[in-house]
Amino acid sequence: MLSLKLSLFCYIPVCAFAQGAKKQPLALSLEKAVLEDKIKGGWAGQTIGVTYGWHTEFRYQGTFVQDYERIHWEDDYVNRAMREFPGLFDDVYVDLTFMEVLHRLGLEAPVDSLAQAFAKKEYELWHANQVARYNLNNGIPPDKSGHWLSNPHADDIDFQIEADFAGLISPAMPQAATAICEKTGKIIASGDGYYGGLFVAHLYAQAFRTNEIKPLIEEALQVVPTQSKFYQCIRDVLAWHAQEPSDWKETWWQIQKKWSEDHGCPNFVFHPLDIDAKLNAAYVVMALLYGNGDFFHTMDIATRAGQDSDCNPATACGILGTMLGYSYIPHTWMETLKKAEGVPFSYSSYSLSDVYRVNVDLAMASIVKAGGMVDKNRVTIPYQKTFQVPFEENFAGHYPKERVKVAKTFPKSYQFDFEGCGIVVSGHLQKVDHTAIDKAVQIGLYIDGQLIETANLFSNANMRRPELCWRYQLSDKKHRVEIKLLAEEPGYQLHVTDYLVYVSHPQIAIQHRHD
């Protein structure tokens, strides 16, 4: 199938060379119709993939969907998902928030405008996204709202599932994709969580130039620092596929053995559910490799791998849809999608039909900005080298020690002792009088008798702080913690779910033997 499209685009020299000179990179010349078809294929593939995985998401934790279990699909399934569970499309609607700003203000839109558009949206958010929204709405600037010291979910999958747009508006231009990720991704994540989105954006961007899966992955991976765990994880998947090219479950098992530990997410450390960016990116790469260019097999493997099994097929199918093009996605899936193309996504004025048009406009502007040419029927995209971004590591020197269950409500304060270098306290503000107007309730975090921070808590879901409080990089010793309301609030109380303790050295479980 891929070979049928090779005649529709070509490479042209960036510059002439002297005889015997080193060969220079080539610009990419594409028919406009092909460029548009690839952009539409990216969005169509993403939407089909997330809908296919709808009812499997996080039902398979540390296992895969067995072959005998049928994954449901039906006529008009995309429309049904939009009606019944709009939150399913968080893969799409955060992308659209950033696209709306870029379309309105241009590709040079300031970071503050992008951050504020994201912060003020009323759609459902979770994990790194919700902490970032809380941070932005409570005075933390965009360059810190995704950093792990400000965001305990910084290694989670959030930016990885929302970076599609950055690659789709930067066709075959990795430097342009990186620039967009730098503006948007740092709002949400850092370290491996940021690299996940950056890697995905580069996979999309390079899918306009590359028609082979393994070279596509190799090229996109160049943007990720080699010393990062994210890079090492994806490199392992490539190696395991080379060793066992016909059995995706063997590679899945190798991924599970080496990369299934989650150190960051406060919800799922010590839990089989794993929303870590690199683990789920490994499943995406595995699906692309073993799917071997087949749309259904790629989608099915990404879904059956488990964990975030709607987001992962969305990513894999969006990348493959970009490579194949809209016209080459099988009719089985497109028939259902086309029925929903005119329906706006939740909390957006854009339908898929609008997204196709807006993305093409932004891609053309991006090509011109980079020094390319846009003619009536053809575009010429200048070659851009992929540059590796700087290395940063989240949760360095922090190893999970224990999770202590509390599950109690406190009218004024809660105190406890722990021994370690970091703490995350999970819970929420509970409204006693449900008729009371939502308002900010201020708490203080005291460690060893000193006020470390104050924070506003809200009972409103969109305004909530997902964790009550956290603090890393403490001296690894015994500490006394107190969380308390800083004013009399008779209508509210604190519900503490549990607290997660970190120490500065790995913990090794001692297995008791009975000889």
N, C-alpha and C positions, 0 to 999 in steps of 0.2 A: 504493500500500500504506500509506504513512504517513497519508494522509488518513482511512483507515478507523478510526484510533485516536483521532482528535481529540475525538470525543464522550466518550471515557472519562476525560478529565481536563479541568480548567477552572482558570481563574485567578480569585482573589477579592481584593478590596482589602485591603491591610494596614490602612488607616485611612480614615475618611471625609474628604472634602475640602469646603472652601468653594467656592462657585460661582466659576469663573474661576481657581481656584488651580492651581498646577503639578501635573500628573498624577504620582501617587506609584507606585512599583513595586508589583507585585502578588504576593501569596502564591500558592502553587501547591497546588491541591487535587487529590488523586489517589485513585482507588479503590485499596484495599490490593492487590487482585488485579492491578492494572496495575503498581503498584510492584514487587511480587514477580516479575511476569513480566519486567520490565525488568532486575531484578537477575540473574535466572536467564539472561536473554539475554546479559548481559555476560560471565558466566563461560562459558556455552556457546560463544559466538562466539570468545572467546579460545582455548579448548581446541581447537575445530575449526580455527582459523586456524594455530595452531602445528603441528598435526599435518599439515595440508595442505602446509606448507613444509618438512616434516621432511627430505627428501632433497635439497633445493636449498640449504640453508644454506651460505653462503660459497663455493659452487661457482661463482657468477657474480660476479666481482670487477671492477667498472668496466665491466660489460656487462649486458644483460638477457637473460632467458630467451626464446628465439625462439618465435614463434607456432607453428611446426610441432612443438615439443617438448611432449609430453603430460606434465602433472604428475600423478603417480600418486595414486589414491584407491581404496580397496577396502572391502568389507564388513568390519566389526570392526577398522578401521584404528587407532582410538584405543587399543583394548585392546592391539593388537600393539605400538604405540609405547611404551606403558607397560611392557610386558614387556621389549622389546628395547633401549630407550634411555631409561631414566628421566630422564637428564640433559636430554632434550629439553624437559622441563617446568619448567626453571628459571624460565620466564615465570610459572609458577604457584606453585611451592613456596616461594619467598621471600615472596611475598604472604601465603601461608598461615601462615608463621611469625609475621608481625606480627599477622595476624588472630587467631591462637590466643591471643596475649598480650592483645590488646584484649578478646577475649571472656572471658578468665579474670579479668583485672584491671579491666576497664572502660575507657571511652574516655579516662580520665585516667591511664592506665598510664604510669609514669615512663619517660623515655628510657633509663635504665640497664637496665630490665627488657627493653625491646625490643631493645637492643643485645646484651645477654647471650644472649637466646634465639637471635638471629641468629648470634652468634659460636660458640655451642656446637653448632649443627647439623652433622651429618656429611655433608650432601649435597655434590655436586660444585659448585664455584664457580670462576669465572675472572675475570680483569681487575679492575675496581674492586671487585667483590664480594669476591674472594679477598684483595686487599690490605686491604680494610676488616676482614675477619675476622681476618687476621693482626695488624693494628694493634690491634684490640680485645683480642685474646688476649695481646698483648705490651705492655700498659700505656698505649696511646694512647687518650684518652677519646673518647666518641662524637661530640663536636662538632668533633673534629680528624681522625677516622679516614677521612673522605671528602674532606678538603681537599687540593687539588692539591699542596701542599708535602709532605704526608704520603702522598699517593696519586697516583702518576703516571698512573693510569687514570681520573682524576676526570671527564674529558670523554667517557668511553665510555658505551655505551648502557645500562649495568646498571640504574640506577634507573628509567630510562624504561620498561623492560619489567616492572617490579615495582611500579609505582605504581597499577595498575588498582584495587586494593582500596580505596585512599584515596578515589577518586571514587565507587566503588560503595557505600561505607558513608556517603557524604555526598551523598545525592540532591538535586540542584538547590541545593546549599549550598557555594559556592566558598570561603568563609572556613573552613568546617569541613574541606574538602579540603586547604587550605593548611596548617592547623594540624597535620594528620596527617603531611603531607609534611615539615614542619619537624622533626618528631620522628624520622621514619624516613629520609628522603632524605639528610639531612646526615651520617648514619652512613656512607653509601656514596659520595656524590659532592658536587661543588661546581660553581659556575659553570654553564656550558652543560649539563654532565651532570646537574646538579640541576634546571635549568629544563626539561629534557626530561621528567623524571618529573612535575614540577609541571604542565606543560602537558597531559600525558596524563591525570593525575588530574582536571584541570578539564574536559577533553573528556568524560570519563565522567560527571562530576557534572552538566554542562550538558546531556548527552544525555537526562536525565530531564525537562528543561524544553523543549528545542528539538527540532523535527522537521525542520529543514533543515540541510544540511551546512555551507554557507558561513557562515551566522550562528553556528553552533556553533563553528567554528574561530575566527572573529573574536572571539567572547566569551571563549573559553578563552585566547586569545593575550594578552588584557589583563593577565594575571597576570605575564607575562614582561617584564623591563625592555627598553625600546625600544632602548637602546644596545648590547644584547647581540647577538652574532653569531647566536645561536639565533633571536631575534625577527626579525632581518633575513632570515635564510634562509627562515623560514616565510612571511614577508610576500612574499618573492620568488615563492614557489610560488603563492600566491594571485594575484599579478599575472600570472604566466606562464599560469596556467589561464584567466584572463580574456582573454588575448590569443589563446590557442589552445585553446578549450574542448572540442575533439573529438579531440585527438591527445595521449595521455599520453606517448608516446615523445619528442615535441618538448619537453615540460616536463622529462622525465627528462634529456634532453641538456643543457638549460639548467642544471639542478641539478648535473650532472656537471662542466660547465665552470667553474662559479663556486664550488661548495661541497664538492668532493671532496677537498680537501687536509686531512690530519690532522696536527696539530702535537703532539698529546699522547701517544697510546697508544704505549708503547715497542716494542710488537710490530709495529706496522703503519705507522709513519712510514717513508717510502721504500718503500711496499709497496702494491699495488693493493687488498688487502683493507682495508676501512674500517668500523670498528665505532664511529665517532664518533656521538654522540647526534643532533646536528642533521641530519646527512646522512640517517640512517635515519628520523628524524622527518619529514623532507621527503618521503620515499617514502610514509610513512603518510598524510600530508595529501594528497599527490597521488592516492593510491588512493581516499581518501574522496571527493575532488572528482570524479574521473573515473568512479568507481564509481556515483555518482549514486543512492545508496540501494539498489542491487542487491547482495545479499550475495555472490553468486559473483563478479561482476565486480570488486568491491572487493577481495576476497581474492586473486583471480587477479592483479590489477595489483600489489598489494603484494608478492606472491611473485615475479612476473616482473621486478620492478625490481632484484632481486639483492641482494648484500651480506647483511645479517642477515635472510634471507628466510624464516625461520620466525617470528622475533620480530615482524617488521613486519606480516605478516598477522594474527598473534595480537592485536596492538594495534588494528589497523584493524577487525577483525571483532568484537572485544570492544566497541569504542565503538559500532559500527553495531548490534551485537546488543542493546546497552542501548537505543538509540534505537528499534529495531523491536520488541523484546521477544522472549522465548523462543518464543512461539506463532507468530511470523511468520518465523522462520528456516526456509528451505526444507527439506522432508522429506528430500531427498537427503543432507543433511549431518547432520540430527538423528537419523536412523535408526541411523547408526553411533555417534554420541555416546551415545545412550541406553543402548546395550549396556555402556558403560563408566562410567555415572554412579554405580554402587555400589562401584567399585574405589578404594581409598585411593591418593592420590598418594604417591610415594616420600618417605620421611622425614617423613610426616605421618599423623595419624590421620584426616584428613578425606578423604572422597570428594567428588565433585561434589555429590551429594545433601546431604551434610553442609554443604558450603560455601554452598549456596543458603540453607539454614535459618539458619546462623550469620550470614551477611551480612544477612539480613532482620532478625534480632534487633538487630544493631549499627546498621543504618540507622534502625530505630524509635527506639533509644536516642539516636542522633544528632539526630533530628528533635525529640525532646522536649527534649534539652539545649539546642538552639538556640531554644527557645521555641515550637515548633510543637505541633500536636495530633495525637494518635493515637486514633481512635475504632474502633468495632467493624469497620466496613467501609471507612473512608476516613481518609486522613492529610492534614493541612494543613501545608505546608512554608513557613516564613517566607522572604521575599525576603532575599537577601544580596548585597551589592555585591561585585564583584571588585576586589581591591586589588593593585596591582603590588608585587612583592617587591623588596628592595634589589638593586642591581647588584653583581656581582663577576665578574672575568674570570680564568680560569685561563691560565697560561703567558704572561701579559702580558710583552712584551719578550724572549720566548724564541722563536728561530726555528731549525728544524732545519738543521744544517750538513752532517753526514755520519754515516753508520753504519759503524763499523769492525769487520769480522769478526775474531773471535779463534778460536773453536771449539777450545779446548785445555783440558786439565785441569792443575791446579797443586796440588801436595801441601801447600803452606804459604801462598804469597802470589802476587799478581800485581800488576805495576806498569806504568804507561804514562803518557805525556804527552799533553795535549790543549790546544787553544787555544779558549776560549769562556767562556760564562757559566753553563752547566749541563751535567750529565752524568748519564746513566742506564746502569748496567752490568747487562746481562742474563746470567742463568746460573742455576745451582742447586747445592745441596750434593749431592755424590755419595757414596754409601755404597760403600766398597771391599769391606768384609765384609758380605755381604747377610744373614748370620745375626745381625748385631749388633742390639741393641735400639735403636729410634729414640730419639734424645735431642736436646736443644738443643746446637748447636755455635755458639759465639760468634765473630763476626768483627769486625774494626775497619776503619773507613773513614778513611784518612789523606789529606788534601789539603794539598799544600805542606808536608809534614812534621808537620802538626798532626792529632791525633785528632779527627775531626768527629763520629763517632757509633760506637756499638757496637750490634750487632743479633744476635738469635738466628736461626739457620738450622735448618731441619728437612728431612729427606728424605721425611717423610710428606706425601703430596699435599695433604691437607686443612689441614695446619699450615704449609705452605710459604710463603715470601716470594716472590712471583712474579718480582721482580727482586732481584739481590744487594744493590744499593745505588743511591742517587740523591742528587743535590744540585742545587738551583736557586739563582738569585739570587747567583751568584758574580761577582766582578769579571771583566769580559770581557778575559781575557789568558791567557797560557800557565800551565798548572797541572801539577803532578806528583801522580798518584793512586797509592795503594797500598791493596789489599784483602788482609787477611791473617787467618789463624786466630790467635786470641789465646791458644790453649793447644795443647799437643801432642795431636793427634787422629789416631792412626794408622789408625783405621777410616774416616776421611772425607777428602775432598779437594774443592777448588773446581773446578767446570766453568764457564768463562766463555764465553758464546756470542758476545757482541759488546758494543760500547758506542755509545751515541747521544750526539752532541755538539750543543749549542745555542749560538748566538751572539745578540748583542743587536740585530742588524739583519738584515733579510731578505737571503737569499742569492739571487742571480740567476745562473742557469746561462748560461755563455757558449757560444753555438753556433758551432762552427768552420765557416767557409765555404770552399768550394773553387771559386773563380771560374775 
